[in-house]
Amino acid sequence: MSEDDPTPEGSLLDPGGKVDREALYRLYESREDDDAPVTVDFELARDLQKRLDRYLVDRIPFMSRTALQRLIDEDAVRVNGRPPKASTRLRLGDRVEVVLPPPPSNEIPPEDIPLDVLYEDDDLIVLNKQPDIIVHPARAVKSGTIVNALSWRFRHETSGRLSSVGEEFARPGIVHRLDRFTTGVMVAAKSDTAHWRLGHQFQDRTVGKRYLAVVHGVLKRPTDLIDLPLGRHPRIFDRYAVRHDDSGKEARTIYRVVERYDGFTLVELELLTGRTHQIRVHLAETGHPIVGDDYYGGRHLSRDMIVPKGLDDPGSARDAPLMARQALHAARLEFEHPIVGDRRVHQAPLWADMAEFIAVLRRHRHPEPTRTPGVLVEVPTADG
């Protein structure tokens, strides 16, 4: 297995050395916002003199030969570290590495769910993801997702379709993901070539990603690198933790202070790796969990927890929820257009709840703006 697979060694393979469809499905389902692809390695113990595509049919039985040939054509397969052809003959000692898409799933019904579209062309679509929506269907959730909404949009509002990778596999067009309650910019593919080329950029870590978060407490250092390995929590099923054992994978996050308030800090975060829950776990580990992130020590806030008595905002109930989700927003995504080839930057404005939260902090919690070098995202003021 590859180092990008967080499951125990060999857990994707059945006793016969074939990829287990259900194990692969469970792995994809558990990875919410992890950019690292699932890969599997095979090393030939004997000289088979067999074509690569036929060998992969034997090893990945739930994928058709045509689908596997497409993986080869789209540079998702390596033999001894090099791009092969479908007809490449395999010999003793050859090492085959395959980037595995999610296994086949049921057809995903289109649903008329509003989307905030930042950019769209024939090959990709860039969204400002809203809060409280998951990106793709899973076993327990078959509807109400971003993928359902995209299917509707392409059928009824614009032209095009999700990548054909999406027609055959479980997450059509989805190149990367955000948590259910995280908002912000994400890209989906409308063509096969765009899908695989974007995927390679995430895999190679050439995509620029900046997030905004409001955390509990005041960060004293204007900037710092959090370099702590992450893995599955040893006791809690759906959570992650810092792991210094063999299960820990490299995870690096740079934070930069944007504004300090009495009891809180607004930070910009630059992801150097893309592990599941990376930002959330890293910030919690520093003692400054994200506001509203009750998975990792953050608290949901009401207005009376922020606004001093006697300074109530007109028309606002003091017990009204102010930040009822994690205050985390993917603000900026930079990548090469997979077809045109130029470098592009897409920025997503804050959603109303987080924008209002920051506005209240600015009005009532003695804001102290900083000029931290390297900050790229400008957070507008209430009147701007």
Residue pairs with C-beta under 8 A, 6 or more apart in sequence:
1 7
1 9
1 10
1 11
1 12
1 13
1 39
1 40
1 41
2 39
2 40
2 41
2 97
3 249
4 36
4 37
4 38
4 39
4 249
5 12
5 27
5 38
5 39
5 40
6 27
6 31
6 34
6 231
6 232
6 247
6 249
6 276
7 23
7 27
11 23
12 19
12 20
12 23
12 24
12 27
12 38
12 40
12 100
13 19
13 20
13 40
14 20
17 42
17 59
18 58
18 59
18 60
18 61
19 40
19 59
19 60
19 61
19 62
19 100
21 62
21 103
21 104
24 38
24 100
24 102
24 103
25 102
25 103
25 105
25 139
25 170
27 38
28 38
28 102
28 103
28 170
28 171
29 138
29 139
30 238
30 276
31 38
31 177
31 276
32 177
32 178
32 179
32 180
32 276
32 277
33 176
33 177
33 178
33 179
33 182
33 274
33 276
33 277
33 278
34 177
34 274
34 275
34 276
35 176
35 202
35 203
35 207
35 273
35 274
36 203
36 249
36 273
36 274
36 275
37 99
37 100
37 199
37 202
37 203
38 99
38 100
39 97
39 98
39 99
39 100
40 97
40 98
40 100
41 95
41 96
41 97
41 98
42 59
42 95
42 96
42 98
43 93
43 94
43 95
43 96
44 90
44 91
44 92
44 93
44 94
44 95
44 96
45 92
46 92
47 91
47 92
48 55
48 90
48 91
49 89
49 90
49 91
50 89
50 90
51 86
51 87
51 88
51 89
51 90
52 72
52 77
52 79
52 84
52 85
52 86
52 87
52 88
52 89
52 90
52 96
53 65
53 68
53 69
53 72
53 86
53 87
54 65
55 90
55 96
56 63
56 68
56 71
56 77
56 96
56 98
57 63
57 64
57 65
57 68
60 68
60 98
60 100
62 103
62 104
63 71
67 168
68 86
69 86
70 192
71 77
71 98
71 99
71 101
72 84
72 85
72 86
73 86
74 192
74 193
74 195
74 196
75 83
75 196
75 200
76 98
76 99
76 101
76 196
76 199
77 83
77 84
77 96
77 97
77 98
77 99
78 84
78 96
78 97
79 88
79 90
79 94
79 95
79 96
79 97
80 94
80 95
81 95
81 97
90 96
99 199
99 203
101 165
101 168
101 169
101 171
102 169
102 170
102 171
103 169
103 170
104 168
104 169
104 170
105 137
105 169
105 170
106 142
108 137
108 142
108 145
108 147
108 148
108 151
108 172
109 142
109 143
109 148
109 151
110 148
110 151
110 152
110 155
110 156
111 143
111 144
111 148
111 149
111 151
111 152
112 149
112 152
112 156
113 133
113 144
113 146
113 148
113 149
113 152
114 130
114 149
115 127
115 146
115 149
115 150
115 153
116 127
116 128
116 129
116 130
116 348
117 125
117 126
117 127
117 128
117 153
118 126
118 127
118 128
118 185
118 346
118 347
118 348
119 125
119 126
119 346
120 126
120 158
122 159
122 160
122 190
122 191
123 189
123 190
123 191
123 193
123 194
123 337
123 338
123 339
124 187
124 188
124 189
124 190
124 191
124 194
124 198
124 337
124 338
125 150
125 153
125 173
125 187
125 188
125 190
126 185
126 186
126 187
126 333
126 346
127 146
127 185
127 186
127 187
127 188
128 183
128 184
128 185
128 348
128 349
128 351
129 135
129 146
129 178
129 182
129 183
129 184
129 185
129 186
129 330
129 348
130 183
130 351
131 181
131 182
131 183
131 325
131 351
131 353
132 180
132 181
132 325
133 144
133 145
133 146
133 180
134 141
134 144
134 145
134 146
134 180
135 145
135 146
135 147
135 171
135 174
135 177
135 178
135 186
136 145
136 146
136 147
136 170
136 171
136 172
136 174
136 177
137 143
137 145
137 147
137 148
137 170
146 174
146 186
146 188
147 162
147 166
147 171
147 172
147 173
147 174
150 162
150 172
150 173
150 188
151 162
151 172
154 160
154 161
154 162
154 190
155 161
160 190
161 167
161 190
162 172
162 173
162 188
162 189
162 190
163 172
163 173
163 189
163 190
163 191
163 192
163 194
163 195
164 192
165 172
165 173
165 189
165 192
165 195
165 196
166 172
166 173
166 174
166 189
166 195
173 188
173 189
173 190
173 195
174 188
174 189
175 187
175 188
175 189
175 195
175 198
175 199
175 202
176 186
176 187
176 202
176 274
177 186
178 184
178 186
178 330
179 277
179 280
179 326
179 328
181 292
181 325
181 326
181 328
182 326
182 328
182 329
182 330
183 328
183 329
183 330
183 348
183 350
183 351
183 354
184 211
184 329
184 330
184 331
184 348
185 330
185 331
185 332
185 333
185 346
185 347
185 348
186 330
186 333
187 198
187 333
187 335
187 346
189 195
189 198
189 338
191 339
193 338
193 339
194 338
194 339
197 338
197 339
198 335
198 338
201 207
201 335
201 336
201 338
202 274
205 272
205 273
205 274
206 335
206 336
207 333
207 334
207 335
208 270
208 332
208 333
208 334
208 335
208 345
209 270
209 271
209 274
209 330
209 332
209 333
209 334
210 268
210 269
210 270
210 271
210 330
210 331
210 332
210 376
210 377
211 268
211 269
211 271
211 279
211 328
211 329
211 330
211 331
212 258
212 266
212 267
212 268
212 269
212 328
212 329
212 331
212 350
212 354
212 377
212 379
213 266
213 267
213 269
213 279
213 283
213 290
213 326
213 327
213 328
213 329
214 264
214 265
214 266
214 267
214 290
214 291
214 323
214 327
214 354
214 357
214 358
214 361
215 264
215 265
215 267
215 283
215 288
215 289
215 290
215 291
215 298
215 327
216 263
216 264
216 288
216 289
216 290
216 291
216 297
216 298
216 299
217 263
217 264
217 265
217 287
217 288
218 260
218 261
218 262
218 263
218 264
218 265
219 255
219 257
219 260
219 265
219 267
219 286
219 288
221 257
222 256
222 257
222 370
222 372
223 254
223 255
223 256
223 257
223 372
223 373
223 374
224 254
224 255
225 252
225 253
225 254
226 252
226 253
226 254
226 255
226 282
226 283
226 285
226 286
227 251
227 252
228 242
228 251
228 281
228 282
228 285
229 242
229 243
229 244
229 248
229 249
229 250
229 251
230 240
230 241
230 242
230 243
230 248
230 249
230 251
230 275
230 276
230 277
230 278
230 281
230 282
231 240
231 241
231 243
231 245
231 247
231 248
231 249
232 239
232 240
232 241
232 243
232 247
233 239
233 240
233 241
234 241
234 243
239 277
239 295
239 296
240 275
240 276
240 277
240 281
241 281
242 248
242 281
242 285
249 273
249 275
250 273
251 273
251 275
251 278
251 281
251 282
252 272
252 273
253 269
253 270
253 271
253 272
253 273
253 278
253 279
253 282
254 269
254 270
254 272
254 374
255 267
255 268
255 269
255 270
255 283
256 267
256 268
256 269
256 270
256 372
256 373
256 374
256 375
257 265
257 266
257 267
257 370
257 372
258 266
258 267
258 268
258 369
258 370
258 372
258 375
258 377
258 379
259 265
259 266
259 358
259 361
259 362
259 367
259 368
259 369
259 370
259 379
260 266
260 367
260 368
260 370
261 361
261 362
261 365
261 366
261 367
261 368
262 365
262 366
263 365
264 291
264 361
264 365
265 288
266 358
266 361
266 379
267 283
268 331
268 372
268 375
268 376
268 377
269 279
269 283
270 374
271 278
271 279
277 295
277 296
279 290
279 328
280 289
280 290
280 293
280 295
280 296
280 326
280 328
281 296
283 289
283 290
283 296
284 290
284 293
284 296
284 297
284 298
289 296
289 297
289 298
290 296
290 298
290 326
290 327
290 328
291 298
291 299
291 301
291 323
291 326
291 327
291 357
292 298
292 299
292 300
292 301
292 323
292 324
292 325
292 326
292 327
293 326
293 327
293 328
294 300
295 326
298 326
298 327
300 321
300 323
300 324
300 325
301 321
301 322
301 323
301 357
302 318
302 319
302 320
302 321
302 322
303 312
303 313
303 316
303 317
303 318
303 319
303 320
303 322
303 360
304 318
304 319
305 322
306 322
306 360
306 361
306 364
306 365
307 313
307 318
307 360
307 364
308 364
311 364
312 318
313 360
313 363
322 353
322 356
322 357
322 360
323 353
323 354
323 357
324 353
325 353
327 354
327 357
329 348
329 350
329 351
329 354
330 348
331 347
331 348
331 350
331 377
332 345
332 346
332 347
332 348
332 376
332 377
333 345
333 346
333 347
333 348
334 343
334 344
334 345
334 346
335 343
335 344
336 342
336 343
336 344
337 343
337 344
347 377
349 355
349 380
350 358
350 379
358 379
359 382
361 367
362 381
362 382
